[in-house]
Amino acid sequence: MRPFDRVACHDFPCMDVDHERCCVPGVDVAPKRVALVMVSESAPLRPEDGFYASPGALFARTTLAAFSDAGAKVTSITELLERGIYLTTAVKCAKTAYAIQTTTVNTCAGLLAQELALFPNVKALLLMGDVAIRAVNAMARSAREPRVIPAGSTYKLRGPEYSWRGARVFPSYLQAGPSFYIEKSKRRMIAEDIAAALALIG
């Protein structure tokens, strides 16, 4: 099954993203084997930087480095998939400015909800950055459910246990992109959050 075949935006209403850079993962994945979903911010501006584009792609490199920091012995995105770990973004188009508007996050949350529904056995969600956290809260709000993650700074939110529809939810920091190499303290916390999620799925 390819998520690209099941999830699509048809009218592209958002004004602060590049619709030409819309990307739902086209990788072939076994839905029932997915135990952990890592949700990052938005699609890359350059398609060749995406998680599944190539072994040397920027998002792939920084994500594999994050898993390595967490003690996971993986050398490719394919190995992550084989372990039941799926990578995606909260916003499916590339952003055109530093911040992403709330209306865009809320709109794309509907697509993320469709995507997550493809995986019935998810035990853990890693929310990498504020946009991913906002998107999952928007999903819950749209379904008239309580917000998943309370308001507040990420460093204050890490630690307590959160859950959504039976899955443990870990709020963390963005691991996809060049900032991962710059912010050393956040890199350490990202590793801790990934390690906790990996321990949960076994």
Rosetta silent file (secondary structure, phi, psi, omega in degrees, C-alpha in Angstrom):
SEQUENCE: MRPFDRVACHDFPCMDVDHERCCVPGVDVAPKRVALVMVSESAPLRPEDGFYASPGALFARTTLAAFSDAGAKVTSITELLERGIYLTTAVKCAKTAYAIQTTTVNTCAGLLAQELALFPNVKALLLMGDVAIRAVNAMARSAREPRVIPAGSTYKLRGPEYSWRGARVFPSYLQAGPSFYIEKSKRRMIAEDIAAALALIG
SCORE:     score description
SCORE:     0.000 S_00000001
   1 L     0.000  136.050  176.053    0.000    0.000    0.000 S_00000001
   2 L  -112.093  120.613  177.874    1.225    3.482   -0.871 S_00000001
   3 H   -52.955  -33.726  178.902   -0.164    6.365    1.224 S_00000001
   4 H   -55.021  -31.828 -178.990    0.113    8.546   -1.892 S_00000001
   5 H   -80.123  -13.987 -174.402   -2.665    6.462   -3.453 S_00000001
   6 H  -111.974  -19.616 -173.988   -5.001    6.912   -0.462 S_00000001
   7 L  -126.312  124.821 -179.569   -4.427   10.497    0.715 S_00000001
   8 L  -154.509  145.104  172.987   -4.689   13.570   -1.503 S_00000001
   9 L   -94.863  128.887 -173.581   -5.531   17.260   -1.348 S_00000001
  10 L  -102.284  -25.735 -175.496   -7.930   18.168   -4.149 S_00000001
  11 L  -116.382   -9.155  176.427   -8.464   21.919   -3.888 S_00000001
  12 L    45.655   65.520 -175.939   -5.191   23.223   -2.354 S_00000001
  13 L   -80.540  -16.721 -172.689   -6.761   26.074   -0.325 S_00000001
  14 L   -72.910  140.228 -173.236   -3.660   27.019    1.691 S_00000001
  15 L  -102.940  -10.226 -173.686   -1.949   30.266    0.725 S_00000001
  16 L  -113.040   24.660  177.049    1.394   30.046    2.543 S_00000001
  17 E  -134.763  164.275 -179.826    2.787   26.851    1.025 S_00000001
  18 E   -95.209  105.762 -176.792    4.110   25.787   -2.370 S_00000001
  19 H   -65.746  -23.127  177.363    1.474   23.554   -3.947 S_00000001
  20 H   -70.841  -13.188 -178.902    3.965   22.415   -6.572 S_00000001
  21 H  -113.151   37.743  176.640    5.888   20.787   -3.740 S_00000001
  22 L   -77.826  134.112 -175.441    3.023   18.706   -2.340 S_00000001
  23 L  -147.644  107.442  165.009    4.238   15.342   -1.104 S_00000001
  24 L   -99.016  134.219 -175.865    2.369   12.437    0.468 S_00000001
  25 L   -52.694  130.408  178.215    4.794    9.508    0.853 S_00000001
  26 L  -100.872   11.359 -178.527    4.717    7.234   -2.172 S_00000001
  27 L   -72.285  146.463  177.760    6.716    4.506   -0.472 S_00000001
  28 L   -81.096  125.211 -175.394    5.267    0.998   -0.358 S_00000001
  29 L  -138.365  145.849  176.392    4.429    0.095    3.240 S_00000001
  30 L   -89.161  106.604 -171.010    2.661   -2.771    5.017 S_00000001
  31 H   -55.453  -41.774 -175.154    0.001   -0.924    7.081 S_00000001
  32 H   -71.984  -15.591 -179.507   -0.422   -3.528    9.812 S_00000001
  33 H   -87.569  -12.791 -177.047    3.324   -3.605   10.500 S_00000001
  34 L   -75.495  118.125 -179.819    3.583    0.104   11.311 S_00000001
  35 L  -110.669  -22.118 -176.891    3.969    0.528   15.070 S_00000001
  36 E  -135.942  128.833  174.878    5.574    3.983   15.224 S_00000001
  37 E  -116.652  126.103  174.735    4.825    7.076   13.158 S_00000001
  38 E  -101.697  118.647 -178.221    7.184   10.049   13.213 S_00000001
  39 E  -107.501  116.608  177.852    5.406   13.245   12.131 S_00000001
  40 E   -99.676 -164.630 -169.744    7.651   16.147   11.135 S_00000001
  41 E   -78.089  -75.110 -173.692    6.782   19.676   10.026 S_00000001
  42 E  -145.513  165.395  177.302    6.301   20.061    6.265 S_00000001
  43 E   -61.598  150.625  179.247    7.430   18.680    2.935 S_00000001
  44 L   -71.667  153.501  177.489   10.867   19.880    1.808 S_00000001
  45 L   -65.387  -36.260  176.946   11.142   22.708   -0.699 S_00000001
  46 L  -102.346  119.371 -178.445   13.332   20.456   -2.846 S_00000001
  47 H   -54.648  -30.783 -179.100   11.755   17.024   -3.491 S_00000001
  48 H   -69.587   -7.041  177.273   15.206   15.448   -3.527 S_00000001
  49 H   -93.473   -2.481 -174.205   15.521   16.302    0.186 S_00000001
  50 L   -67.194  164.291 -177.921   12.520   14.161    1.232 S_00000001
  51 L   -54.295  -42.897 -171.137   12.622   11.193    3.601 S_00000001
  52 L  -105.345    9.425 -174.723   12.215    8.617    0.854 S_00000001
  53 L   -68.405  -49.384 -179.426   13.929   10.446   -2.019 S_00000001
  54 L  -166.783  162.416  179.416   17.387    8.848   -1.728 S_00000001
  55 L   -58.072  -29.392 -177.872   19.816    7.588    0.958 S_00000001
  56 L   -94.731    5.262 -178.115   21.645   10.928    0.865 S_00000001
  57 L   -62.381  146.421 -175.068   18.559   13.157    1.052 S_00000001
  58 H   -56.296  -51.044 -179.070   18.688   15.845    3.750 S_00000001
  59 H   -62.096  -36.493  178.232   15.587   14.685    5.654 S_00000001
  60 H   -66.351  -45.010 -178.106   16.797   11.087    5.486 S_00000001
  61 H   -61.683  -48.189 -176.626   20.283   11.984    6.776 S_00000001
  62 H   -69.805  -34.439  178.797   19.117   14.035    9.737 S_00000001
  63 H   -68.944  -43.172  177.231   16.438   11.510   10.673 S_00000001
  64 H   -64.093  -36.258  176.209   18.868    8.598   10.571 S_00000001
  65 H   -63.644  -38.975  178.885   21.296   10.644   12.668 S_00000001
  66 H   -64.389  -42.587  177.710   18.522   11.217   15.211 S_00000001
  67 H   -67.405  -35.708  176.385   17.789    7.489   15.427 S_00000001
  68 H   -63.815  -42.932  176.210   21.493    6.783   15.719 S_00000001
  69 H   -57.514  -32.304 -177.920   21.725    9.251   18.614 S_00000001
  70 L   -82.954   -1.054  177.833   18.904    7.285   20.245 S_00000001
  71 L    94.167    5.755  179.174   20.883    4.050   20.002 S_00000001
  72 L   -81.680  128.991 -178.736   19.043    2.549   17.040 S_00000001
  73 L   -91.633   77.515  178.599   21.356    0.609   14.758 S_00000001
  74 L  -128.896  145.374 -178.451   19.855    1.603   11.413 S_00000001
  75 L  -121.942   -0.718 -179.288   21.610    2.835    8.307 S_00000001
  76 L  -152.153  159.132  175.888   18.712    3.493    5.932 S_00000001
  77 H   -65.244  -33.053  176.910   15.115    4.648    5.815 S_00000001
  78 H   -59.403  -39.791  177.813   14.254    1.217    4.420 S_00000001
  79 H   -64.027  -37.769  176.152   15.497   -0.343    7.650 S_00000001
  80 H   -61.707  -45.519  178.251   13.218    1.970    9.629 S_00000001
  81 H   -60.131  -40.647  179.866   10.256    0.857    7.532 S_00000001
  82 H   -64.625  -26.354  177.291   11.205   -2.778    8.076 S_00000001
  83 L   -88.078    4.824  178.785   11.124   -2.111   11.819 S_00000001
  84 L    83.463   27.214 -178.962    7.610   -0.688   11.530 S_00000001
  85 E  -113.890  118.733 -176.139    8.620    2.984   11.642 S_00000001
  86 E  -111.922  138.008 -177.386    6.885    5.304    9.162 S_00000001
  87 E  -113.556  134.868  177.581    7.929    8.902    8.453 S_00000001
  88 E  -153.319 -177.230  178.459    5.630   11.667    7.272 S_00000001
  89 E  -124.510  153.762  177.395    4.891   15.379    7.634 S_00000001
  90 E   -72.261  -41.697  177.891    2.016   17.284    9.192 S_00000001
  91 E  -106.359  125.400 -170.961    1.848   19.738    6.284 S_00000001
  92 E   -82.877  -17.876  176.391    2.060   18.034    2.915 S_00000001
  93 E  -102.240  158.769  177.898    3.279   21.022    0.890 S_00000001
  94 E   -72.835  138.743  179.198    6.562   22.874    1.319 S_00000001
  95 E   -76.709  154.660 -178.683    6.338   26.025    3.408 S_00000001
  96 L  -110.715   -4.025  176.554    7.219   29.381    1.843 S_00000001
  97 L  -141.813  175.087 -177.096    8.075   31.252    5.070 S_00000001
  98 L   -62.313  -46.280 -178.158    9.557   30.371    8.447 S_00000001
  99 L   -97.743  155.259  177.322    6.174   29.981   10.170 S_00000001
 100 L  -113.978  130.771 -175.771    3.131   28.075    8.926 S_00000001
 101 L   -64.190  149.476  179.742   -0.298   29.640    9.395 S_00000001
 102 H   -59.917  -38.627  179.947   -2.780   27.995   11.746 S_00000001
 103 H   -61.554  -36.445  178.532   -5.349   27.693    8.946 S_00000001
 104 H   -68.334  -44.651  178.401   -2.852   25.680    6.909 S_00000001
 105 H   -60.234  -43.745 -179.072   -2.031   23.385    9.817 S_00000001
 106 H   -64.893  -40.013  179.125   -5.740   22.835   10.468 S_00000001
 107 H   -64.863  -47.999 -178.311   -6.446   22.081    6.810 S_00000001
 108 H   -70.697  -19.617  176.989   -3.586   19.620    6.483 S_00000001
 109 H   -60.288  -30.762  176.696   -4.573   17.975    9.766 S_00000001
 110 H   -65.118  -39.038  176.549   -7.452   16.406    7.858 S_00000001
 111 H   -68.394  -40.197  178.571   -4.989   14.783    5.460 S_00000001
 112 H   -62.910  -38.500  178.350   -2.817   13.626    8.353 S_00000001
 113 H   -62.790  -41.566  176.260   -5.863   12.043    9.986 S_00000001
 114 H   -61.494  -41.058 -178.401   -6.582   10.119    6.787 S_00000001
 115 H   -66.118  -47.243 -179.020   -2.970    9.003    6.646 S_00000001
 116 H   -65.176  -29.197  179.298   -2.786    7.820   10.253 S_00000001
 117 L   -66.481  -15.732  178.309   -6.037    5.914    9.794 S_00000001
 118 L   -72.252  -16.407 -172.168   -4.203    3.674    7.319 S_00000001
 119 L  -116.788   97.393 -172.113   -2.170    2.190   10.174 S_00000001
 120 L   -77.572  -12.676 -172.825   -4.352    0.273   12.662 S_00000001
 121 L  -114.838   24.994 -179.320   -1.560   -0.971   14.953 S_00000001
 122 L   -68.320  128.186  178.275    0.307    2.225   15.821 S_00000001
 123 L  -102.538  -21.900 -176.114    1.606    2.177   19.391 S_00000001
 124 E  -148.550  142.807  173.824    3.499    5.480   19.393 S_00000001
 125 E  -120.404  124.750  172.703    3.466    8.860   17.658 S_00000001
 126 E   -99.763  116.322 -179.771    6.552   11.073   17.657 S_00000001
 127 E  -100.648  104.487 -171.402    5.507   14.689   17.042 S_00000001
 128 E   -94.023   89.427  177.442    8.610   16.457   15.822 S_00000001
 129 L   105.194  167.214 -173.465    8.123   20.148   16.374 S_00000001
 130 H   -62.337  -37.473 -178.037    5.340   22.622   17.057 S_00000001
 131 H   -65.036  -41.776  178.007    3.588   22.172   13.702 S_00000001
 132 H   -63.979  -40.878  178.254    3.216   18.415   14.229 S_00000001
 133 H   -62.962  -46.210  179.120    1.901   19.006   17.748 S_00000001
 134 H   -62.054  -37.751 -178.328   -0.601   21.593   16.486 S_00000001
 135 H   -65.875  -42.930 -179.899   -1.733   19.277   13.699 S_00000001
 136 H   -68.875  -37.256  174.063   -2.523   16.383   16.027 S_00000001
 137 H   -63.542  -37.176  177.602   -4.399   18.706   18.372 S_00000001
 138 H   -66.456  -37.802  175.435   -6.351   19.965   15.339 S_00000001
 139 H   -59.240  -46.715 -179.808   -7.183   16.375   14.393 S_00000001
 140 H   -63.383  -44.354 -179.357   -8.560   15.757   17.869 S_00000001
 141 H   -61.510  -40.957  179.798  -10.514   19.022   17.860 S_00000001
 142 H   -64.061  -31.256  178.549  -12.053   18.179   14.482 S_00000001
 143 L   -89.553    8.052 -179.110  -13.184   14.825   15.890 S_00000001
 144 L    59.189   40.148  176.166  -14.592   16.612   18.974 S_00000001
 145 L  -111.013  158.973  177.420  -12.037   14.923   21.197 S_00000001
 146 L   -62.142  151.279  177.868   -9.916   16.576   23.923 S_00000001
 147 L   -59.691  146.167 -175.115   -6.647   18.095   22.791 S_00000001
 148 L   -80.825  -45.474 -177.928   -3.832   15.574   22.853 S_00000001
 149 L  -117.121  127.836  179.464   -0.980   17.837   23.965 S_00000001
 150 L   -67.635  165.243  176.919   -1.581   20.811   26.299 S_00000001
 151 L   -68.723  150.311  177.569   -0.429   24.311   25.434 S_00000001
 152 L   141.974  170.049  178.200    3.099   25.246   26.420 S_00000001
 153 L   -69.049  144.723 -176.033    6.737   25.134   25.429 S_00000001
 154 H   -58.192  -39.369 -176.844    7.953   21.778   24.169 S_00000001
 155 H   -65.501  -24.115  176.454   10.646   21.452   26.827 S_00000001
 156 H   -84.142  -23.064 -177.067    7.937   21.717   29.491 S_00000001
 157 H   -84.691  -23.365 -179.759    5.678   19.225   27.723 S_00000001
 158 L   -66.802  138.960  177.285    8.255   16.464   27.434 S_00000001
 159 L   116.321  -61.450  177.543    8.003   13.817   30.151 S_00000001
 160 L   -60.768  156.389 -179.846    4.303   13.495   31.018 S_00000001
 161 L   -90.628  130.922  175.817    2.413   10.715   29.278 S_00000001
 162 E  -125.035  153.428  178.501   -0.033   11.626   26.513 S_00000001
 163 E  -145.505  156.242  176.656   -2.126    9.339   24.363 S_00000001
 164 E  -145.558  114.448  177.923   -4.397    9.467   21.341 S_00000001
 165 L    51.540   44.746  175.065   -6.672    6.599   20.355 S_00000001
 166 L    89.049   -7.129  179.545   -4.565    4.026   22.140 S_00000001
 167 E  -102.898  140.283  174.337   -1.175    5.295   20.961 S_00000001
 168 E   -75.829  136.408 -175.558    1.367    6.963   23.225 S_00000001
 169 E  -116.074  128.663 -178.039    2.234   10.442   21.965 S_00000001
 170 E  -115.595  108.545  173.067    5.668   12.024   22.383 S_00000001
 171 E   -76.011  134.498 -177.051    6.019   15.790   21.774 S_00000001
 172 E  -147.393 -159.933 -178.271    9.546   16.591   20.652 S_00000001
 173 L  -111.456  160.755 -177.010   11.626   18.882   18.425 S_00000001
 174 L   -67.460  128.914  179.939   12.072   18.962   14.651 S_00000001
 175 L  -108.361  -10.160 -174.614   14.662   16.490   13.393 S_00000001
 176 L   -97.038  110.704  177.697   14.229   17.011    9.631 S_00000001
 177 L   125.213  177.605 -173.065   16.516   19.633    8.159 S_00000001
 178 L   -66.697  -25.921 -178.657   19.706   21.597    8.826 S_00000001
 179 H   -62.136  -23.500  179.849   18.653   22.936   12.254 S_00000001
 180 H   -58.585  -36.121 -177.645   19.122   19.415   13.631 S_00000001
 181 H   -79.874  -17.315 -173.154   22.888   19.799   13.308 S_00000001
 182 H   -91.963  -43.019 -172.386   22.954   23.256   14.901 S_00000001
 183 L   -93.992   91.416 -171.862   20.896   22.954   18.086 S_00000001
 184 H   -65.519  -38.993 -178.153   22.858   20.460   20.205 S_00000001
 185 H   -66.345  -39.786  177.684   20.618   20.586   23.289 S_00000001
 186 H   -67.602  -34.234  178.401   17.522   19.851   21.221 S_00000001
 187 H   -61.183  -40.093  178.010   19.374   17.021   19.500 S_00000001
 188 H   -64.258  -42.761 -179.484   19.923   15.361   22.869 S_00000001
 189 H   -68.642  -36.696  175.327   16.236   15.690   23.762 S_00000001
 190 H   -58.415  -45.204  179.686   15.188   14.341   20.362 S_00000001
 191 H   -60.587  -41.497  179.043   17.335   11.267   21.015 S_00000001
 192 H   -62.840  -41.760 -178.379   15.701   10.765   24.407 S_00000001
 193 H   -68.513  -42.106  177.438   12.202   10.973   22.920 S_00000001
 194 H   -63.475  -42.633 -179.912   13.000    8.572   20.098 S_00000001
 195 H   -60.921  -39.585  179.232   14.586    6.135   22.519 S_00000001
 196 H   -66.187  -40.251  178.688   11.458    6.205   24.711 S_00000001
 197 H   -67.150  -40.952  178.997    9.213    5.561   21.700 S_00000001
 198 H   -64.213  -39.229  178.304   11.429    2.703   20.499 S_00000001
 199 H   -63.102  -34.474 -178.474   11.351    1.121   23.944 S_00000001
 200 H   -68.758  -39.442 -177.445    7.574    1.259   23.863 S_00000001
 201 H   -84.760  -13.541  176.308    7.222   -0.566   20.543 S_00000001
 202 L    81.036    0.000    0.000    9.897   -3.132   21.436 S_00000001
